[in-house]
Amino acid sequence: MLSETAVPNVDHLPPLRPLVWLACVTASCAMPAPPGGEAAEDVRSAQLLNAVPGPTAVTLRNNAGERVFYRVFPTTSLVFIKWAPCVQIPACPSIPSGGSSALPYDSIAPALPNGASLTVYSWVARPTGGGVLAPDHVRSREVIRPR
């Protein structure tokens, strides 16, 4: 049987639970994953689209040798948006190889303020067999609207 004096006094030590919680949150928030839960290395792979913010629109340029599908959302709205990548032409926004598209900020979100962050998702269609196409790994990048 242990006496009370055998138990070390740890009252002077800082509580570890908040530190462990902070470490877990920091690690999980370091790289947001796009829909589908792709690994961070897939998200960080070569960008398919070059996104150039301008005064009234963001211009997306296709860097890939094939058609690239995309979606653009205000970063602050991502928590409220439920979406999935699609590959149907012309229903899904896409840019042909070597092409570009200017997206006015008002078409992305009404009254998007200067300095707002946008998240651009991009992917290509890959055949899965039987003539069916499916999106490959979804890539993401952040773009800031100029002030």
Phi, psi and omega in degrees: 000135181271141175270168181296332181285342180282345181271122181293146178274116181246014181297333182278348181277146178290147179294137182272337183304313178299324179291319178296316179300315180298319179296319180294316180295317180299316181294321183283336182264000185298325181217104180295136180268141175286173178307141181102344176070032180298152181292155182301326181295328177291320181293325183274359181293177185312132180285136179277328182241141170263124182252119182243111179284136177239184182294326183239350184205158171257130180259125178257126178244132181280117178267350186272164178271018181208171180298137179242130176266152183208163170215144180232130180226151168297131184301324181291344181265354187302325181295337183262350187259130175247119183212167176219145178294142179231165184225017179273128175262136001265007184295330183256134180298133180207164179229128179292163180307130179078357183270177177213163180212132176262122180253110176300142181301325179296336178280342178275313179201130178298139177058040177291119185288156172299143182084358180289150179266137175242146174249125180254119175258141179217152180197165174242163179267134178238139177291138179248001181113146179067023179077010181267135177255147178220152178291143174275203180298133179276131178253153179223154175207154179257141177230138180253127176291132180300150177278000000 
